[in-house]
Amino acid sequence: MLADRGKSPQEFTKWSRKQEQSSSLPHPKGAHDTDTACLAPGSRMRGLRWRYTQLPSQPDDPLPGEAEAEAETVSTARSPDTEEAWVPTLGESKVLHAEEFRQLVPHFPPRFTGHSWTLVYCTERDGFSLKSLYRRMEGQSSPVLLALRDRDGQIFGAFSSTAIRVSSCFYGTGETFLFSFSPQLKVFKWTGSNTFFVKGDLDLLVMGSGSGQFGLWLDGDLNHGGSRPCATFNNEVLASREEFFIQDLEAWSLS
């Protein structure tokens, strides 16, 4: 737990909010490149201690000030005309059934649909270790689908437009999103309010941030995590509760 590493959740929230307020650049009008929020010159990354500023973003993504993205609720019904237009193959998955993955497909960027997916990492096979997840991602550049099940049986996760890696900067694009089956699929896409998409070190992987809150965070043992509403995705709590224990985690990458 975070508190075990020297900060209570309340102290960590105050610290994270202070770091966000220390950003020296005004908010840009979108997000496109990786490494969209970087450490201040001369700063050092040590555990959870980082600072970041925001860099220009993708012109095709929504601009700050536009209406915030609403959670998209997906119907499970399909028209006979579109039945089996493309059936994803996730035969190895212990988290997602084919029907659940089929519901996620329309939310992937169009250029990624029709591709097959490979199970790069899973806790059942590779153990519970964020370091092992990074190691399995080495050399990868394609998008990643993270699928989790907590010990209460809730299924949720994230789509990252780029491979997951250790970085001193926030990286990713506005194509990144969070999702939850609760039990019907809800997808939380980028609001345009900031560019805090993905960041991780050996102790913590974070997706989405704002005002000291993380949309999704996982600890270094991939045993404990949390989810709270954040400005990046305007998401609901993804799991069955704000802090959860992981039963299964899988990382899928385009083949």
N, C-alpha and C positions, 0 to 999 in steps of 0.2 A: 504494500500500500504506500501511497505518497507520504502519509504521515510517518511511516516507518523509515523513510529516507530523510527525515529531518524537518518536514513541514507538515503541519496539520492542513486539512482541506481548506479551512478558513484562511490560514496564512498563505497558502498557495494561491488562492483566488485573489487576495490583496496584492501579492507579488506579481501575478500575471497581468492584472489590470494596470499596475504601475509601468510594466514593461511596454504595454500597448500604447500608453500615453506618452512614452518617451520617444516614439517614432518621430524622426526629424523632418520627414517630407510630407507635404499635403497628400491626401488620398488621390490617386490617379483616376482615370475614367474607364478602366477595364483591366483585364489580365490576360496575358498571352504567353509569355516565356516562363520556363521553369526558373526556380530560384527567385520567386517574386518578392520575397521579403528577407533581407539579409542582415547579418550581424553588423553592428557598428564597427568601424575600423578600430583595431587594437583590442576588441573584446575577445574573450575566450569562452568556449562552450564547456561547461562543466556541469554534468548532470542536467538539471532543469534550468540552469541559469543561462539565458540567452537574451539578446536584444535583436530587434529587427526593424527595418524600414521597408517601405513599399516602393516597388518599381512599376513602370508603366505596364499596362495590360492590353489584352486582346481587343481590338476594335469591334470584332464581331459579337462579343459578349455583351449582356445588358450593362447599361451605365448606372453608376450610383445616382440615386434620386428617382429612378424609375420605380414602378410598383414592385414591392417585394414579391418574390416567388412564393406561390402558395404550394402547400404539400399536395402532390398529385396522387389521387387515389385511383388505382387501376382496377377495372372490372375484370373478373376472371372469365367472363363469357367471350367467346370468339365466334366470328361469322364463319359459316361453312365455306365461303369463298376463300378465306385466308387460312383455314385449318391446314396445319402442317406445311405452311409456306417455307418455314425453316425451323426444323426441330433441333435445338441444341443438344449436344451429347455431354452429359455430366454423369456418366455411369459410375465414376469413382466417388462421387460426392456423398458425404455423410450428413451434409447440412441442407443443400438445396435439391429438391426434386425437379424433374424436367419441367413440370408445369410452373413452378415458381421462377425458374430461370427464364422460361418463355415469357413470363410477364415483365421481366426486367429488360428484355431485348429491345423493345421500342425506345427505351430511355438511353441506350448507348448511342454515341455519335454515329451517324449513318455509315461512315467509312469503315466502321468496325463490325457491322452486321454481316452475317454470312460466313464469318471466320470460325474455325474451331478453337476450342479453349483447352489448355493443358493445366493439370494440377501441379503447380510449382512447389507448393508447401502445404502441409496439413499437420496439425498437432498429433493426430493419431499415428502417423508414420514417422514424423520428424522430431517429435517432442515439443515441449512448451518452452520456446526460447525466441525472443525477438532477434537475437544475434543470428540464430539459425535461419530465420526468415530473411534477413538481409543477405546472408551468405547464398541462399538459394536464388536470390534476385540478381546476383552479380552477373553482369553481361546482358541483362534484360533491358529492353527499352520500350516494350509495348505496354499498353494499359493493363491494369490489374483490378480484378474483382475480389474484394475481401468479403467472405461470408462467415458469420459467427452464429453460434447457438450458445446462449447462456445456460446456467444450471436450472433455470426456471422453464426452459424450453423455448424461449423467445428467439426468433431468427431475425437478424439484421446485418448491416454491413455498409460497405462503401465501394464506389467505383472511383479509381484513381486514373486520370488520363495518362499518367506516366508510371514507370516502374517505381516501387518503393525502395528507398535507399537512405543511408545516413546522410544528413545534410545540416550545415550550419545555418541554412536559410529555409524559409518556406518556399515550396515549389509547387508546380502543377498549373492547371488552367481552369477556366470556368466550366469545362466539361465535367469536372469532378462533382460527384453528388453522394449523398447518404440515402439509405433506404431502410425500411423496417416492415416486416410482415406482422401486423398486430391485430387480427390475423390477416387482414387484407393489406395488399401492398400500398405503402406510402413512400413517395420519392421526394426528397428535399434537394432542390437544385440551387445553384449559386444565386444569391440575391444581388450581387454587385456592390455590396457595402464595404467589403474589404477583399484582400487577396491571400488570406491565410488558409491555403488549401491543405497542404501536407507538410509535415516536418517530423524528423525523428532522430534520436540518438540511441545509444545502447540501452538507455533506461526508460525511454518513453517514445511512443509513436502517437502523433496528434493529427487529427483531421478536422479542420474548421475551428475557428476561435473568435473571440470577441468579448470584451468586458470581463476578462478573467475566466470565461467559460469555454470548454471544448466540446464541439459537437460529438466527437468520439475520441477517446484516448485509451491506449493499452500499455500496460507496464512491461518492463524488461523480461519478465518471466512468462508473459502471455497467459497469465493466470487470473489477473485482476484488471478491470477496466472501468470506464465510466462514460456517461453521455448526458449532456445538458443542452438546452437551447443555446445556439450561438448565432452571431450576426452573419457569419459567412453563408449559412444555409437556412437560417430561420427554421431550424428543425425542432421537432418534438424530441423528448427523450426516446432513444431508439430501443433500449432494452426494457426489461420488465421493471427495472428500477434505476435510479441515477448511478449507482455503483453496483457492479455485477461481477460474478465469477464466470470464467469462460469454460464451457464444456467442450466445444469443438471450434476450431478456426481453420479455414482453408483460404489459400491464395491461388487464384486462377489467372493465367496469362494467355494472351493470344498466341497460337502456335505459329 
